[in-house]
Each structure stands twice: as C-alpha cells, then as structure tokens.
C-alpha cells in the first residue's frame, strides 16, 4: 500500500515536516558563505564546513516514500532492535534504536485511532543507555483491531525535540507518518499479550516495511 497521502512532487526530494528550524538556518548560512567565497579566501574556508553541514542536514531530514508492508504490526521506526523485553502485564516491549544516519520520521504501526498523545518531560542521556528510560518522550496510544497499542518516542542526547504530526482523535492508516524525532533517539512499541515477536535483537528495521509480529 503506497503512502499516497503525503506523496512528494515527481522528481523532487521530500524532507521531513518539522525540519525547518534546523534546516533553513544551516542552508542559508551555506548559501551565503558560497556566494561570498567567490571574492574572499576567508569565506572560502567557511564555505566548506557549512556546505558539508547543510548537505548532512538534508540527508538527515530525508523522508522517503515507502511501499507499506501488509501485516498486523509493522515497525514504527528505522533503526536496530535494541531489546525485546516481556512486561509484567503480559505485553512485550520492542525497543528500536535510531542512529543519526537513520530516517527519523516515525510511522503508525497499525491502523486505528490515536486515543492519546502525551508529552513527558525528562532527561537527554544517550538513547542506547539504560538511563534513557527517564528521557524526554512522547507516549502514544492507538485504538486498533488488536486493542490498545502503546508506542513511545524517546529523545536522546542530541535529539531534544519530538514533533508529533497528528493530534489525539485522528484516525491513521498503517504506515502513515505520525511524527519526527530530531537526531539519534529510540522508539518503543508494546505488543499485546499473545502476540509473538518476529524480530530479534540486533536486527535492522525499516519504518512501514519491517513486520514486528508473527502469525
């Protein structure tokens, strides 16, 4: 199922919503330094790192189209499975670590209605650290065919801004873009009791493509 609701212009490059506060100043600085570098060696020295930084920002905030996988639960994030942990209430938490090289747009793991989007203040330790359990986060709940599904976007040491795209009460399709975490971070999804995990620790995941559960 193609992600038709947010398709990019033909031949264009789609960038993530919420990227502007970081991207626009960086690109503007690079453009200014390149313009002035034609007349000044000092500006030429500035142009190299600023242009490299702007290119890096454009790469980081990329938001590619995806052919959405069919399945009950699909990955909400690009990254690597960091841990798979049984929870006391019978659910299983699958934690996906997102490095700065990953696409940082997150997608709905199932079709359903967003019943809650809660911002929880906290710290900013590296997302791969156990202490990240107390980091800044946004907790999502979805009413789905499997019941209530919880997903948590966790900020990391560099990622200090989580940008939800849809509010409470929104009906979302499976694989639809729902938010952005800037720079390295983590996304947790809690599978209901009785749902078997199909991924393993260390496995790479792709948002909207990798299936998390097993039939």
C-alpha positions as CSV (number, residue, x, y, z in Angstrom):
1,X,0.0,0.0,0.0
2,X,1.7,3.2,-1.1
3,X,1.8,6.2,1.3
4,X,-0.3,8.3,-1.0
5,X,-1.5,10.9,1.5
6,X,1.9,12.5,1.7
7,X,3.5,11.9,-1.7
8,X,6.4,14.0,-2.8
9,X,6.4,16.0,-6.1
10,X,7.5,13.9,-9.0
11,X,11.3,14.2,-9.4
12,X,11.6,16.1,-6.1
13,X,13.1,15.3,-2.7
14,X,10.8,15.0,0.2
15,X,12.0,16.5,3.5
16,X,10.5,15.7,6.9
17,X,7.9,18.1,8.4
18,X,9.4,19.8,11.4
19,X,12.9,20.1,9.9
20,X,12.7,23.8,9.2
21,X,14.1,25.3,12.5
22,X,17.3,23.3,11.9
23,X,17.5,23.1,8.1
24,X,16.7,26.7,7.0
25,X,19.4,28.5,9.0
26,X,22.0,25.9,8.0
27,X,21.2,26.0,4.3
28,X,21.0,29.9,4.4
29,X,24.5,30.1,6.0
30,X,25.9,27.7,3.5
31,X,24.4,29.7,0.6
32,X,25.8,33.0,2.0
33,X,29.3,31.6,2.5
34,X,29.4,30.1,-1.0
35,X,28.3,33.4,-2.5
36,X,31.0,35.4,-0.6
37,X,33.7,32.8,-1.1
38,X,34.0,33.9,-4.8
39,X,35.5,37.2,-3.5
40,X,37.2,36.2,-0.2
41,X,39.5,33.4,0.7
42,X,38.4,33.7,4.3
43,X,34.8,33.0,3.3
44,X,36.0,30.1,1.2
45,X,37.4,28.5,4.3
46,X,34.0,28.9,5.9
47,X,32.0,27.6,2.9
48,X,33.5,24.1,3.1
49,X,32.2,23.1,6.6
50,X,28.9,25.0,6.3
51,X,28.1,23.4,2.9
52,X,29.1,19.9,4.3
53,X,26.8,20.6,7.3
54,X,23.9,21.7,5.1
55,X,24.3,18.5,3.0
56,X,24.3,16.4,6.2
57,X,21.1,18.1,7.4
58,X,19.4,17.5,4.0
59,X,20.4,13.8,4.3
60,X,19.3,13.5,7.9
61,X,15.9,15.1,7.3
62,X,15.1,13.0,4.3
63,X,11.6,11.4,4.2
64,X,11.5,8.7,1.5
65,X,8.3,7.2,0.2
66,X,7.6,3.6,1.3
67,X,5.6,0.7,0.0
68,X,3.8,-0.3,3.2
69,X,4.1,-3.9,4.2
70,X,0.9,-5.9,4.8
71,X,0.8,-7.4,8.4
72,X,-0.7,-6.9,11.8
73,X,2.1,-4.8,13.3
74,X,4.9,-3.1,11.4
75,X,7.9,-1.2,12.6
76,X,7.3,2.4,13.5
77,X,11.0,3.3,13.1
78,X,14.1,2.9,11.0
79,X,16.9,1.5,13.2
80,X,18.2,-1.6,15.0
81,X,16.3,-3.7,17.6
82,X,18.0,-2.8,20.9
83,X,16.0,-5.0,23.2
84,X,12.9,-7.3,23.4
85,X,11.5,-7.4,27.0
86,X,8.5,-9.1,28.5
87,X,6.4,-6.7,30.6
88,X,4.6,-7.5,33.8
89,X,1.2,-7.0,32.3
90,X,1.8,-9.6,29.6
91,X,2.9,-7.3,26.8
92,X,6.3,-7.4,25.1
93,X,8.3,-4.2,24.6
94,X,10.4,-4.0,21.4
95,X,12.9,-1.1,21.6
96,X,14.3,0.3,18.3
97,X,17.4,2.5,18.5
98,X,17.7,5.1,15.8
99,X,21.2,6.4,15.0
100,X,21.7,9.8,13.3
101,X,22.1,8.0,10.0
102,X,18.6,6.6,10.1
103,X,15.4,8.2,8.7
104,X,13.8,9.8,11.7
105,X,10.2,10.1,10.6
106,X,8.1,7.6,12.5
107,X,5.0,5.8,11.2
108,X,1.9,4.2,12.7
109,X,2.4,0.5,13.5
110,X,-1.2,-0.3,12.9
111,X,-4.3,1.3,11.5
112,X,-6.5,2.8,14.2
113,X,-7.5,5.9,16.2
114,X,-5.0,8.0,18.2
115,X,-6.5,8.0,21.7
116,X,-3.7,9.8,23.5
117,X,-0.5,11.8,22.7
118,X,1.2,12.7,25.9
119,X,4.5,14.6,26.3
120,X,6.5,13.5,29.3
121,X,9.4,15.8,30.4
122,X,12.7,14.1,31.2
123,X,16.5,14.0,30.6
124,X,18.6,13.6,27.5
125,X,21.1,10.8,28.1
126,X,22.1,8.7,25.0
127,X,19.1,6.6,23.8
128,X,21.1,3.4,24.0
129,X,21.8,3.9,27.7
130,X,19.6,2.2,30.3
131,X,19.1,5.6,32.0
132,X,17.2,6.7,28.8
133,X,14.1,5.2,30.5
134,X,13.8,8.6,32.1
135,X,14.4,10.7,29.0
136,X,12.1,13.2,27.4
137,X,9.4,11.3,25.5
138,X,6.0,11.3,23.7
139,X,3.7,8.4,24.7
140,X,1.2,7.4,22.0
141,X,-1.9,5.1,22.4
142,X,-3.8,3.7,19.4
143,X,-7.2,2.0,19.5
144,X,-6.7,-0.8,16.9
145,X,-8.1,-4.2,15.9
146,X,-5.6,-5.7,18.5
147,X,-6.9,-3.4,21.2
148,X,-4.8,-0.6,22.8
149,X,-1.3,-0.3,21.3
150,X,1.3,1.9,23.1
151,X,4.2,3.5,21.3
152,X,6.8,5.7,22.8
153,X,9.2,8.2,21.1
154,X,12.2,8.8,23.3
155,X,14.6,11.7,22.8
156,X,18.4,11.0,23.0
157,X,21.5,13.0,23.9
158,X,21.3,15.1,20.8
159,X,17.6,14.7,19.9
160,X,15.9,17.3,22.1
161,X,12.7,17.8,20.1
162,X,10.0,15.4,19.3
163,X,7.4,16.6,16.7
164,X,4.1,14.8,16.6
165,X,2.3,15.2,13.3
166,X,-1.2,14.1,14.3
167,X,-3.3,15.0,17.4
168,X,-5.5,12.9,19.6
169,X,-8.7,11.7,17.9
170,X,-7.0,11.3,14.5
171,X,-7.7,8.1,12.5
172,X,-4.5,6.9,10.9
173,X,-3.7,4.3,8.3
174,X,-1.0,1.6,9.0
175,X,2.4,3.1,7.9
176,X,1.1,6.7,7.9
177,X,3.7,9.3,9.1
178,X,2.9,10.4,12.6
179,X,5.9,12.2,13.9
180,X,9.6,13.1,13.9
181,X,12.4,12.8,16.4
182,X,15.4,15.0,15.6
183,X,18.7,13.2,15.6
184,X,19.7,9.9,17.5
185,X,16.9,8.5,19.6
186,X,14.7,5.5,20.3
187,X,11.1,4.2,19.6
188,X,9.5,1.5,21.8
189,X,6.4,-0.4,20.8
190,X,4.4,-2.7,23.2
191,X,2.9,-5.8,21.6
192,X,-0.2,-7.1,23.3
193,X,-0.2,-10.4,25.3
194,X,-0.3,-13.4,22.9
195,X,1.3,-11.6,20.0
196,X,4.6,-13.3,19.1
197,X,7.6,-11.1,18.2
198,X,9.0,-11.7,14.7
199,X,12.2,-9.7,15.0
200,X,15.4,-10.3,17.1
201,X,17.9,-8.1,19.0
202,X,20.4,-6.6,16.5
203,X,18.1,-6.8,13.5
204,X,17.7,-3.7,11.3
205,X,14.2,-2.4,10.9
206,X,12.6,-0.1,8.3
207,X,9.5,2.0,9.3
208,X,6.4,0.9,7.4
209,X,8.3,-2.1,5.9
210,X,9.6,-4.5,8.6
211,X,7.0,-6.7,10.2
212,X,7.3,-6.8,14.0
213,X,4.8,-9.6,14.8
214,X,4.5,-13.2,13.7
215,X,1.2,-15.0,12.5
